[in-house]
Amino acid sequence: MIRSNEKIANLGRMRGLAAYDLFNPDLHDRLQVICRRSAGRLDVPIAAVQAVLDTATATLAASDPEHDLVSSGGGPNEFTFCPQVVLDEAPYVVDDLRDDPVHGANPVVQVGLVRSYAGIPLRLPSGHILGAHCAMSGEPHAFTDAEIAELTTAADEVVDIIRHYELNLSAS
Protein backbone atom coordinates (compact mmCIF):
# COMPACT_ATOMS: atom_id res chain seq x y z
CA MET A 1 0.00 0.00 0.00
CA ILE A 2 1.15 3.50 -0.77
CA ARG A 3 1.20 6.31 1.70
CA SER A 4 1.48 9.95 0.70
CA ASN A 5 5.04 10.97 -0.01
CA GLU A 6 7.00 13.93 -1.29
CA LYS A 7 6.56 12.99 -4.93
CA ILE A 8 2.79 12.73 -4.63
CA ALA A 9 2.36 15.76 -2.35
CA ASN A 10 4.91 17.91 -4.23
CA LEU A 11 3.82 21.55 -4.14
CA GLY A 12 4.55 22.05 -7.84
CA ARG A 13 2.41 19.05 -8.74
CA MET A 14 -0.41 20.28 -6.47
CA ARG A 15 -0.26 23.72 -8.14
CA GLY A 16 -0.36 22.00 -11.53
CA LEU A 17 -3.54 20.14 -10.57
CA ALA A 18 -5.10 23.29 -9.09
CA ALA A 19 -4.77 25.00 -12.47
CA TYR A 20 -7.73 22.98 -13.78
CA ASP A 21 -11.45 22.97 -12.98
CA LEU A 22 -11.37 19.23 -12.35
CA PHE A 23 -14.81 19.04 -10.75
CA ASN A 24 -16.66 20.87 -13.53
CA PRO A 25 -19.90 18.97 -14.34
CA ASP A 26 -19.37 19.34 -18.09
CA LEU A 27 -15.86 17.90 -17.76
CA HIS A 28 -17.28 15.00 -15.76
CA ASP A 29 -19.82 14.24 -18.49
CA ARG A 30 -17.20 14.32 -21.24
CA LEU A 31 -14.83 12.07 -19.28
CA GLN A 32 -17.62 9.63 -18.45
CA VAL A 33 -18.14 8.98 -22.17
CA ILE A 34 -14.48 7.97 -22.46
CA CYS A 35 -14.68 5.80 -19.34
CA ARG A 36 -17.71 3.93 -20.66
CA ARG A 37 -15.98 3.36 -23.98
CA SER A 38 -12.81 2.10 -22.28
CA ALA A 39 -14.74 -0.28 -20.00
CA GLY A 40 -16.58 -1.71 -22.99
CA ARG A 41 -13.50 -2.15 -25.15
CA LEU A 42 -11.47 -3.73 -22.34
CA ASP A 43 -14.42 -5.82 -21.10
CA VAL A 44 -14.02 -4.71 -17.49
CA PRO A 45 -16.73 -3.46 -15.14
CA ILE A 46 -15.00 -0.18 -14.32
CA ALA A 47 -12.91 2.36 -16.15
CA ALA A 48 -12.27 5.65 -14.41
CA VAL A 49 -10.40 8.93 -14.52
CA GLN A 50 -8.80 9.49 -11.15
CA ALA A 51 -6.88 12.48 -9.84
CA VAL A 52 -4.22 11.72 -7.24
CA LEU A 53 -4.21 14.49 -4.65
CA ASP A 54 -1.76 14.83 -1.75
CA THR A 55 -3.44 12.27 0.55
CA ALA A 56 -6.43 11.00 -1.42
CA THR A 57 -7.48 9.91 -4.88
CA ALA A 58 -10.59 11.55 -6.37
CA THR A 59 -12.71 9.89 -9.03
CA LEU A 60 -13.43 12.53 -11.68
CA ALA A 61 -15.54 10.17 -13.82
CA ALA A 62 -16.30 6.46 -14.10
CA SER A 63 -18.03 4.12 -16.49
CA ASP A 64 -20.48 3.10 -13.73
CA PRO A 65 -20.53 5.73 -10.98
CA GLU A 66 -22.70 3.50 -8.76
CA HIS A 67 -20.21 0.60 -8.74
CA ASP A 68 -18.76 -0.19 -5.30
CA LEU A 69 -15.24 0.57 -6.55
CA VAL A 70 -15.99 4.22 -7.29
CA SER A 71 -19.32 5.16 -5.71
CA SER A 72 -17.59 6.89 -2.78
CA GLY A 73 -15.91 9.33 -5.18
CA GLY A 74 -12.40 8.32 -4.16
CA GLY A 75 -10.42 7.22 -1.18
CA PRO A 76 -7.19 7.49 0.78
CA ASN A 77 -4.09 7.04 -1.36
CA GLU A 78 -2.98 4.03 0.67
CA PHE A 79 -6.08 2.09 -0.48
CA THR A 80 -6.10 3.17 -4.12
CA PHE A 81 -3.94 2.11 -7.05
CA CYS A 82 -3.50 5.26 -9.15
CA PRO A 83 -0.85 6.76 -6.83
CA GLN A 84 1.52 4.06 -8.11
CA VAL A 85 1.13 5.54 -11.60
CA VAL A 86 2.18 8.94 -10.23
CA LEU A 87 5.14 7.46 -8.36
CA ASP A 88 6.35 5.44 -11.35
CA GLU A 89 5.44 8.11 -13.93
CA ALA A 90 4.54 5.10 -16.07
CA PRO A 91 1.70 2.67 -16.65
CA TYR A 92 0.95 0.34 -13.75
CA VAL A 93 -0.60 -2.93 -14.87
CA VAL A 94 -1.34 -5.89 -12.60
CA ASP A 95 -3.29 -8.88 -13.86
CA ASP A 96 -3.88 -10.20 -10.33
CA LEU A 97 -3.35 -7.78 -7.46
CA ARG A 98 -3.25 -10.60 -4.91
CA ASP A 99 0.19 -11.45 -6.32
CA ASP A 100 1.36 -7.82 -6.32
CA PRO A 101 4.07 -6.97 -3.75
CA VAL A 102 2.80 -3.38 -3.46
CA HIS A 103 -0.94 -3.97 -3.16
CA GLY A 104 -1.37 -7.65 -2.32
CA ALA A 105 -2.17 -6.85 1.33
CA ASN A 106 -4.46 -3.93 0.46
CA PRO A 107 -7.87 -4.47 2.12
CA VAL A 108 -9.62 -3.51 -1.13
CA VAL A 109 -7.83 -6.44 -2.77
CA GLN A 110 -8.27 -8.80 0.17
CA VAL A 111 -12.07 -8.40 0.24
CA GLY A 112 -12.21 -8.96 -3.53
CA LEU A 113 -13.37 -5.54 -4.73
CA VAL A 114 -10.39 -5.25 -7.08
CA ARG A 115 -8.27 -8.07 -8.47
CA SER A 116 -6.90 -6.49 -11.64
CA TYR A 117 -5.83 -2.96 -12.48
CA ALA A 118 -4.35 -1.12 -15.44
CA GLY A 119 -3.61 2.59 -15.09
CA ILE A 120 -2.12 4.97 -17.64
CA PRO A 121 -0.58 8.31 -16.56
CA LEU A 122 -2.44 11.52 -17.30
CA ARG A 123 0.47 13.85 -17.99
CA LEU A 124 -0.48 17.53 -17.97
CA PRO A 125 1.25 20.06 -20.26
CA SER A 126 3.27 21.16 -17.20
CA GLY A 127 4.79 17.67 -17.12
CA HIS A 128 3.07 16.76 -13.85
CA ILE A 129 1.03 13.58 -13.64
CA LEU A 130 -2.56 14.35 -12.64
CA GLY A 131 -3.46 10.74 -11.96
CA ALA A 132 -4.56 7.91 -14.21
CA HIS A 133 -7.11 6.66 -16.66
CA CYS A 134 -7.60 3.17 -15.31
CA ALA A 135 -9.48 -0.07 -15.80
CA MET A 136 -10.36 -2.35 -12.89
CA SER A 137 -12.09 -5.64 -12.29
CA GLY A 138 -13.00 -7.80 -9.32
CA GLU A 139 -11.56 -10.74 -11.26
CA PRO A 140 -8.04 -11.37 -12.56
CA HIS A 141 -7.67 -9.95 -16.07
CA ALA A 142 -4.70 -10.54 -18.35
CA PHE A 143 -4.46 -7.14 -20.03
CA THR A 144 -3.28 -7.48 -23.62
CA ASP A 145 -0.95 -5.11 -25.46
CA ALA A 146 -3.94 -4.02 -27.57
CA GLU A 147 -5.95 -3.21 -24.42
CA ILE A 148 -3.10 -1.17 -22.96
CA ALA A 149 -2.78 0.66 -26.29
CA GLU A 150 -6.54 1.38 -26.19
CA LEU A 151 -6.30 2.68 -22.62
CA THR A 152 -3.28 4.81 -23.57
CA THR A 153 -5.12 6.38 -26.50
CA ALA A 154 -8.07 7.10 -24.22
CA ALA A 155 -5.73 8.64 -21.60
CA ASP A 156 -4.35 10.99 -24.25
CA GLU A 157 -7.92 11.97 -25.12
CA VAL A 158 -8.66 12.60 -21.42
CA VAL A 159 -5.70 14.99 -21.14
CA ASP A 160 -6.76 16.80 -24.32
CA ILE A 161 -10.21 17.36 -22.82
CA ILE A 162 -8.89 18.41 -19.39
CA ARG A 163 -6.69 21.04 -21.06
CA HIS A 164 -9.89 22.88 -22.06
CA TYR A 165 -10.73 23.31 -18.37
CA GLU A 166 -7.63 25.26 -17.42
CA LEU A 167 -8.43 28.08 -15.03
CA ASN A 168 -7.24 31.64 -15.59
CA LEU A 169 -5.37 32.02 -12.30
CA SER A 170 -3.82 35.36 -13.25
CA ALA A 171 -7.21 37.14 -13.38
CA SER A 172 -7.97 39.35 -10.39
PyMOL commands that set and color helices and strands:
alter all, ss='L'
color gray80, all
select helices_A, chain A and resi 11-18+25-42+77-79+82-88+97-99+107-110+145-165
alter helices_A, ss='H'
color red, helices_A
select strands_A, chain A and resi 46-52+56-62+74-76+92-94+116-123+129-137
alter strands_A, ss='S'
color yellow, strands_A
deselect
rebuild
show_as cartoon
